[in-house]
Amino acid sequence: MPTDFANAESTDVNAIPMIDISGAMSGDDINGVADAIYAAALDHGFFYISNHGIDPALMEQAFAVSKAFFDLPEEVKQTVAVDKNQRGWLAQGMSRLQGSKTHDLKEVFFWGTHTEADDPDLLAGKPLCAMNKWPSDFPRLQEDLIPYYDAVCHVARRVMAAVAVSLDQPADFFDPAYAKPLARGQMVYYPASTVQDEAEARFGVAPHTDFGVLTVLMQDSSGGLQVQAKSGDWIEAPPIPGTLVCNIGDLLARWSNNRFASTVHRVINRTSNARYSIPVFFDPHTDTLIDPTGLGISANQSAYEPVRAGEHIMGRNAKSFAQYKT
């Protein structure tokens, strides 16, 4: 087994910042939170958030139902097989991120903002606008997962308000774009990595940057999340009880004209147990125009052409997941 495969340094207290977001949640000190987020997003692209106010019972409930879902027989999970709008169950072997040597060692369940059958965006076929796929034989999944999801989206809205202030915009700058967000969630199951997996350079998730705006991640106690520092070295982003991990995605790096960093990261599960995580990709409405000039950058200084959020993310998905290749 390659002894240097996916090695990473332990994280010191300054490598990935910890930000107390209580001032943004209450509105009492959004400027202080904004300053901390700006420094973290500029230098790291990753940061922990504490004092977010999510009930620990909701966090435990979400993990418990995630484990129960992935323990279901494959034929039950297959009743909600993933579609091209990233809803439903993705089996192992179906995710291979662009540039990786092999597929990721994981299963995923995708869901998003609740959408009715008569939703205008759905009827128009807009990217990533879809109805969720909940297994009829396991109603507990929706019942136990959505309260946590709703709580995370509330936190993410306050984080985005602080992001707006950090970029010299009003706190409500992003509100119109998030009136009807994509806000895509994933439950992820990572089996333990084997000698063969490491010999084939197989990660739980291969090195990548996130496609969208803001990711809010809850990880279990297993560890395995690794972040690439500016130096090029890999560092661990260990679980810290009660916190969530936030990272900047490609669209926010683009929107901010590279003021914020979208940082490469990866996952490898070297424990003997399964690893579980629940990221929520808090992205704006599919039609949102991602254009640095909207955030005060002059046209001649803008490094990017405008793109639509949904089209960009769908394009990245098409290069990474097997269901788009059929």
NORHU-V461840 format. One record per residue. N is the residue number from 1. SS is DSSP state (hx for helix, st for strand, lp for the rest). PHI is phi in whole degrees, 0 to 359 (NA if undefined). NEAR is the number of other ideal C-beta (glycine too) atoms within 8 Angstrom. Layout:
# NORHU-V461840
n ss phi near
N SS PHI NEAR
N SS PHI NEAR
This chain:
# NORHU-V461840
n ss phi near
1 lp NA 6
2 lp 299 6
3 lp 287 4
4 lp 257 4
5 lp 289 8
6 lp 58 9
7 lp 288 5
8 lp 211 9
9 st 280 7
10 lp 296 6
11 lp 268 10
12 lp 273 5
13 lp 294 5
14 lp 260 4
15 lp 292 8
16 lp 234 11
17 st 294 10
18 st 252 11
19 st 240 12
20 st 281 10
21 lp 261 15
22 hx 302 10
23 hx 294 12
24 hx 281 14
25 hx 295 11
26 hx 273 7
27 lp 85 6
28 lp 284 6
29 lp 212 9
30 hx 292 13
31 hx 293 7
32 hx 295 8
33 hx 293 14
34 hx 300 14
35 hx 299 9
36 hx 292 12
37 hx 295 14
38 hx 300 10
39 hx 297 9
40 hx 291 13
41 hx 291 17
42 hx 288 9
43 hx 266 7
44 lp 235 14
45 lp 81 12
46 st 233 13
47 st 200 15
48 st 274 12
49 st 239 16
50 st 240 11
51 lp 53 8
52 lp 275 10
53 lp 87 7
54 lp 284 11
55 lp 299 6
56 hx 304 7
57 hx 296 6
58 hx 293 11
59 hx 295 11
60 hx 295 8
61 hx 296 11
62 hx 295 15
63 hx 295 12
64 hx 297 9
65 hx 287 12
66 hx 298 14
67 hx 300 11
68 hx 297 11
69 hx 296 13
70 hx 292 13
71 lp 280 5
72 lp 295 10
73 lp 301 5
74 hx 302 7
75 hx 295 6
76 hx 287 10
77 hx 297 16
78 hx 292 9
79 hx 293 9
80 hx 237 11
81 st 302 9
82 lp 298 13
83 lp 245 10
84 lp 280 5
85 lp 256 8
86 lp 59 12
87 lp 232 12
88 st 107 10
89 st 266 13
90 st 255 12
91 lp 284 10
92 lp 301 8
93 lp 94 6
94 lp 265 11
95 st 249 13
96 lp 221 11
97 lp 290 11
98 lp 304 7
99 lp 93 5
100 lp 278 12
101 lp 280 6
102 lp 204 7
103 lp 287 10
104 lp 284 12
105 lp 265 12
106 lp 196 13
107 st 243 11
108 st 221 12
109 st 243 15
110 st 255 13
111 st 212 11
112 lp 206 13
113 lp 304 7
114 lp 301 4
115 lp 228 11
116 lp 278 7
117 lp 296 5
118 lp 261 6
119 lp 298 9
120 hx 300 6
121 hx 293 10
122 hx 294 14
123 hx 296 7
124 lp 278 7
125 lp 70 5
126 lp 287 10
127 lp 304 10
128 lp 69 13
129 lp 269 14
130 lp 204 11
131 lp 277 8
132 lp 290 10
133 lp 241 10
134 lp 257 10
135 lp 292 13
136 lp 294 6
137 lp 275 5
138 lp 217 11
139 lp 298 8
140 hx 301 8
141 hx 301 13
142 hx 295 9
143 hx 298 7
144 hx 267 12
145 hx 271 14
146 hx 296 8
147 hx 300 9
148 hx 293 15
149 hx 303 13
150 hx 298 8
151 hx 294 12
152 hx 296 15
153 hx 298 12
154 hx 298 8
155 hx 298 16
156 hx 298 13
157 hx 298 10
158 hx 288 11
159 hx 296 16
160 hx 293 13
161 hx 297 13
162 hx 292 15
163 hx 300 14
164 hx 301 14
165 hx 297 13
166 hx 295 11
167 lp 259 12
168 lp 64 5
169 lp 241 9
170 lp 299 6
171 lp 300 9
172 lp 266 7
173 lp 304 8
174 lp 274 11
175 lp 304 7
176 lp 300 5
177 lp 291 10
178 lp 253 12
179 lp 297 7
180 lp 218 6
181 lp 284 12
182 lp 289 16
183 lp 41 13
184 st 275 13
185 st 253 14
186 st 223 11
187 st 260 13
188 st 234 11
189 st 245 13
190 st 243 15
191 lp 293 9
192 lp 297 11
193 lp 288 12
194 lp 255 6
195 hx 303 6
196 hx 295 6
197 hx 302 9
198 hx 292 13
199 hx 296 8
200 lp 264 8
201 lp 57 8
202 lp 262 11
203 lp 261 14
204 lp 297 13
205 st 223 11
206 st 292 11
207 st 306 10
208 st 195 11
209 lp 252 9
210 lp 285 11
211 lp 279 11
212 lp 258 16
213 lp 261 13
214 st 222 16
215 st 251 13
216 st 240 15
217 st 245 13
218 st 251 14
219 st 245 10
220 lp 282 9
221 lp 275 5
222 lp 287 13
223 lp 78 9
224 lp 112 12
225 st 282 14
226 st 231 14
227 st 238 15
228 st 270 11
229 lp 287 10
230 lp 302 4
231 lp 290 4
232 lp 97 5
233 lp 285 8
234 st 264 12
235 st 232 14
236 st 285 12
237 lp 242 11
238 lp 291 7
239 lp 294 8
240 lp 238 8
241 lp 309 5
242 lp 83 5
243 lp 257 10
244 st 239 12
245 st 258 15
246 st 248 13
247 st 218 14
248 st 277 15
249 lp 262 16
250 hx 301 12
251 hx 291 15
252 hx 285 15
253 hx 300 13
254 hx 293 13
255 hx 300 12
256 lp 275 12
257 lp 58 12
258 lp 70 8
259 lp 292 7
260 lp 256 11
261 lp 260 11
262 lp 264 12
263 lp 263 12
264 lp 291 8
265 st 212 15
266 st 205 14
267 st 225 14
268 lp 221 10
269 lp 259 14
270 lp 264 7
271 lp 282 9
272 lp 269 3
273 lp 245 6
274 lp 292 11
275 st 247 15
276 st 233 15
277 st 216 12
278 st 224 14
279 st 272 11
280 st 241 15
281 st 267 16
282 st 273 17
283 lp 250 14
284 lp 283 10
285 lp 308 12
286 lp 305 13
287 lp 274 8
288 lp 302 10
289 st 275 8
290 st 268 12
291 lp 217 9
292 hx 305 13
293 hx 294 10
294 hx 288 7
295 hx 249 10
296 lp 88 7
297 lp 271 9
298 lp 290 6
299 lp 301 6
300 lp 282 4
301 lp 261 8
302 lp 291 11
303 lp 272 7
304 lp 223 10
305 lp 282 3
306 lp 297 8
307 st 224 11
308 st 271 12
309 hx 303 18
310 hx 296 15
311 hx 296 10
312 hx 298 13
313 hx 294 15
314 hx 299 10
315 hx 297 8
316 hx 291 11
317 hx 301 11
318 hx 298 8
319 lp 268 7
320 lp 236 9
321 st 232 12
322 hx 294 9
323 hx 296 10
324 hx 278 9
325 hx 260 4
326 lp 255 4
